[in-house]
Amino acid sequence: MGQFLRDLQTYSFLQYALIAGLLTSISCGIIGSYVTVRRITYIAGAIAHCTLGGMGAARFLQKEYAFPVTPLQGAVAAALLAAFLIAMVKHHSSQREDTVLSAIWSIGMAVGIFFISRTGGYNEDLMSYLFGDILMVSQRDLLLIGILDLIIVGVVLVFYNKLISVCFDEEFARISGIRVELFDLLLLLMIALTVVLLVQVVGIVMVVAMLTLPAAGAGLLVTRLWHMMVTAICLCLLCTTGGLAISYQLDFPAGATIIIMAGMVYFFIIALKKKWGKA
């Protein structure tokens, strides 16, 4: 741990990684709480896997045609498109939702693999997209992460009560005059943005775990939603910062270490809850 703290004062890539972890923890804790209480982790998973299509297309355009777009920007576009399509299917289609989600999930991955295969550095790029590479966060990526973070926090602060109504009781929200479809779409778009932030930290494969484990752990400790959000943010901060430090010190994969730590924290909370229940 001492080596990590010393190098943190010297190397900018470590500083960027730490800041990225701190910023993503805020959105992860807030949106993860919504995802957990509404039980829509499968939707978050579909959006996450769609981002590979956007990242692959952006990398292809960047390398082959010198187009000024980054993989993170491509991921934003793909995630928002996926969220919009899912919202349309939920409210305006007779098709089975699980079938459409599976199609979006698989097609997004297939498009990403296709574009990555047509671009130089295939294996390296694919691994970093699937399993994350927080140590490669650039100053430009950090700016985009910060902007997305501000958007998510701002929207939640403005529409907090309406989003709660939609999450816990759609019928009551509709009777109360709330436009359920609109706020459902808004929630999906925020999930999409949060997924993009987390892809950079833990990768596509492990996004759902990072989005749900801290929030689920927080839900075992508190009862009110905003308490759950604050607690989940703290748990996310613990996992991202601790996981980054441990992975750097021991030369482990950062994304995997963060997820393992999140899992350990979650199961520790379960054990603690059981002990409290028996006391």
matplotlib code that plots the C-alpha trace (Angstrom):
import matplotlib.pyplot as plt

x = [0.0, 2.9, 4.2, 0.7, 0.6, 4.1, 3.5, 0.1, 2.0, 4.2, 2.3, -0.6, -2.1, -2.7, -4.2, -6.5, -7.5, -8.3, -10.4, -12.2, -13.0, -14.3, -16.5, -18.0, -18.8, -21.2, -23.3, -22.9, -24.3, -27.3, -28.3, -27.4, -30.0, -32.7, -31.7, -31.7, -35.1, -36.8, -35.1, -34.0, -30.4, -31.1, -31.7, -28.5, -26.7, -28.2, -27.2, -23.7, -23.0, -24.4, -21.6, -19.1, -20.7, -20.2, -16.7, -15.7, -17.1, -15.5, -12.1, -12.4, -13.3, -10.5, -7.8, -8.8, -10.2, -8.7, -12.2, -12.1, -14.1, -13.0, -14.3, -15.9, -17.9, -18.9, -20.0, -22.2, -24.0, -24.5, -25.8, -28.2, -29.5, -30.0, -31.8, -34.2, -34.9, -35.6, -38.0, -39.9, -40.2, -41.4, -44.2, -45.0, -44.4, -46.2, -43.0, -41.7, -39.3, -36.8, -36.5, -35.9, -33.3, -31.5, -31.4, -30.1, -27.5, -26.2, -26.3, -24.5, -21.7, -21.5, -21.2, -18.5, -16.5, -16.9, -15.5, -12.7, -11.7, -11.3, -9.1, -5.4, -4.6, -7.7, -6.8, -5.5, -8.6, -11.1, -9.6, -9.6, -13.2, -14.5, -12.6, -11.9, -8.6, -9.0, -5.3, -5.6, -8.1, -7.0, -7.6, -10.1, -12.0, -11.9, -13.6, -16.4, -16.8, -17.2, -19.8, -21.8, -21.6, -23.0, -25.9, -26.9, -26.7, -28.5, -31.4, -31.8, -31.9, -34.6, -36.8, -36.1, -39.7, -41.1, -38.5, -39.3, -43.0, -42.2, -39.8, -42.0, -45.6, -46.2, -49.9, -50.1, -47.6, -49.9, -53.0, -51.1, -50.6, -46.9, -45.9, -44.6, -43.2, -41.2, -39.6, -39.0, -37.1, -35.2, -34.2, -33.0, -31.0, -29.3, -28.6, -27.0, -24.7, -23.8, -23.0, -20.6, -18.8, -18.4, -17.2, -14.1, -13.5, -14.5, -15.3, -18.4, -18.5, -18.5, -20.6, -23.8, -21.9, -20.5, -23.9, -25.8, -23.5, -22.8, -26.5, -27.7, -25.4, -26.6, -30.2, -29.5, -28.3, -30.9, -34.5, -35.0, -33.9, -31.7, -30.0, -29.4, -27.9, -25.5, -24.5, -24.0, -21.8, -19.6, -19.4, -18.5, -15.8, -14.4, -14.4, -12.9, -10.2, -9.3, -9.5, -7.2, -4.7, -4.6, -4.4, -1.5, 0.4, 0.1, 0.0, -3.6, -6.2, -7.8, -11.3, -11.4, -10.0, -12.6, -15.4, -14.0, -13.8, -17.4, -18.4, -16.5, -18.1, -21.6, -21.2, -19.7, -22.8, -25.0, -23.1, -23.2, -27.0, -27.5, -25.4, -27.5, -30.6, -29.6, -28.4]
y = [0.0, 2.3, 2.0, 3.0, 6.1, 7.1, 6.6, 8.4, 11.6, 11.2, 9.6, 11.3, 8.1, 6.9, 10.3, 10.1, 6.6, 7.6, 10.6, 8.4, 5.9, 8.7, 10.2, 7.0, 6.0, 8.9, 7.9, 4.2, 4.5, 6.7, 4.8, 1.4, 2.1, 2.7, -0.4, -2.5, -1.4, -1.7, -5.0, -4.2, -5.4, -7.4, -4.1, -2.6, -5.7, -5.3, -1.7, -2.5, -5.1, -2.7, -0.2, -2.6, -1.8, 1.9, 1.6, -0.7, 1.6, 4.6, 2.9, 1.8, 5.3, 6.8, 4.5, 3.9, 7.3, 9.6, 10.6, 12.7, 10.4, 8.4, 4.9, 6.5, 8.9, 5.9, 4.1, 7.0, 7.1, 3.3, 3.2, 6.0, 4.4, 1.1, 2.8, 4.5, 1.3, -0.6, 2.2, 2.0, -1.8, -1.6, 0.9, 0.7, -2.9, -6.2, -8.1, -10.0, -7.8, -10.5, -11.5, -7.9, -7.4, -10.5, -9.3, -5.9, -7.5, -9.9, -7.6, -4.9, -7.3, -8.7, -5.2, -4.3, -7.5, -6.9, -3.4, -4.3, -7.2, -4.8, -2.5, -2.9, -4.1, -6.3, -8.5, -5.6, -3.4, -6.2, -7.1, -3.5, -3.0, -6.2, -6.1, -2.4, -0.5, 2.3, 3.0, 4.1, 6.9, 10.1, 13.7, 13.9, 10.9, 12.3, 15.5, 13.5, 11.4, 14.5, 16.0, 12.8, 12.6, 16.2, 15.4, 12.3, 14.0, 17.1, 15.1, 13.0, 16.1, 17.8, 14.7, 12.7, 12.4, 11.5, 8.9, 7.3, 7.1, 5.5, 3.0, 1.9, 2.1, 2.9, 2.7, 5.2, 7.5, 7.4, 8.2, 11.1, 12.6, 11.7, 10.8, 7.3, 6.6, 9.8, 9.2, 5.6, 6.7, 9.3, 6.6, 4.3, 7.1, 7.7, 4.0, 4.1, 7.0, 5.3, 2.1, 4.1, 5.4, 2.0, 0.4, 2.5, 1.3, -2.4, -3.3, -4.5, -8.0, -6.7, -3.6, -5.2, -6.5, -3.1, -1.4, -3.7, -5.1, -1.9, -0.8, -4.2, -4.1, -0.6, -1.8, -4.3, -1.6, 1.2, 1.6, 4.9, 5.4, 8.5, 6.8, 3.8, 6.1, 7.7, 4.4, 2.9, 5.8, 5.2, 1.5, 2.2, 4.6, 2.0, -0.7, 1.5, 3.1, 0.0, -2.2, 0.2, 0.4, -3.4, -4.2, -1.7, -2.9, -6.6, -6.3, -7.6, -6.6, -3.5, -4.1, -7.7, -6.6, -3.9, -6.4, -9.0, -6.4, -5.3, -9.0, -9.4, -6.2, -7.4, -10.8, -9.3, -7.1, -10.2, -11.9, -8.8, -8.6, -12.2, -11.7, -8.6, -10.5, -13.2, -10.7]
z = [0.0, 0.7, -2.9, -4.2, -2.0, -3.0, -6.7, -6.5, -5.7, -8.8, -11.7, -13.3, -14.7, -11.1, -10.1, -13.1, -12.2, -8.6, -9.7, -12.2, -9.5, -7.2, -9.9, -11.1, -7.5, -7.2, -10.2, -9.5, -5.9, -7.1, -10.2, -8.8, -6.0, -8.6, -10.6, -7.4, -6.0, -9.4, -10.2, -13.7, -13.7, -16.9, -18.7, -17.4, -18.7, -22.1, -22.3, -21.0, -23.7, -26.4, -25.6, -27.2, -30.5, -30.0, -28.7, -31.6, -34.2, -32.6, -32.5, -36.1, -37.3, -35.2, -36.4, -40.0, -41.0, -38.3, -37.2, -34.0, -31.8, -28.8, -27.7, -24.6, -26.8, -29.0, -25.9, -24.9, -28.2, -28.2, -24.6, -25.2, -28.4, -26.6, -23.7, -26.1, -28.0, -24.7, -23.6, -26.9, -26.7, -23.0, -23.7, -27.4, -28.6, -28.2, -28.5, -25.5, -23.6, -22.8, -26.4, -27.5, -24.8, -25.8, -29.4, -28.4, -26.1, -28.7, -31.7, -29.8, -28.9, -32.5, -34.0, -31.5, -32.3, -36.0, -35.9, -33.5, -35.7, -38.6, -36.6, -35.6, -32.1, -32.0, -28.9, -26.7, -27.5, -26.9, -23.5, -22.3, -23.4, -21.8, -18.5, -18.1, -17.8, -15.3, -15.4, -19.1, -18.3, -20.1, -19.1, -22.0, -20.7, -17.2, -18.5, -20.2, -17.0, -14.9, -17.3, -17.4, -13.6, -13.2, -15.6, -13.7, -10.3, -11.5, -13.1, -9.9, -7.7, -9.9, -10.4, -7.2, -6.0, -9.5, -10.1, -6.7, -7.6, -11.0, -9.4, -6.5, -7.9, -11.6, -11.3, -8.5, -10.3, -13.4, -11.4, -9.8, -13.2, -13.6, -17.2, -16.4, -19.9, -19.9, -16.5, -17.3, -20.4, -18.3, -15.8, -18.6, -20.1, -16.8, -16.4, -19.9, -18.9, -15.6, -17.5, -19.8, -16.8, -15.2, -18.5, -18.2, -14.6, -14.6, -18.2, -20.0, -18.4, -14.8, -15.1, -13.7, -10.6, -9.8, -10.4, -8.1, -5.4, -3.5, -3.8, -2.7, 0.3, 1.1, 0.9, 3.7, 6.0, 5.5, 4.6, 2.9, -0.7, -0.3, 2.7, 0.4, -2.3, 0.2, 1.7, -1.8, -2.8, 0.2, -0.5, -4.2, -3.0, -0.7, -3.5, -6.3, -4.2, -2.2, -5.3, -7.3, -4.5, -4.0, -7.7, -8.2, -5.2, -6.1, -9.9, -10.2, -12.9, -11.5, -12.7, -11.4, -8.1, -7.7, -8.4, -6.0, -3.3, -4.0, -3.7, -0.4, 1.0, 0.0, 1.6, 4.7, 5.0, 4.7, 7.4, 9.6, 9.0, 10.0, 13.2, 14.1, 13.5, 15.9, 18.6]

ax = plt.figure().add_subplot(projection="3d")
ax.plot(x, y, z, "-o")
ax.set_aspect("equal")
plt.show()
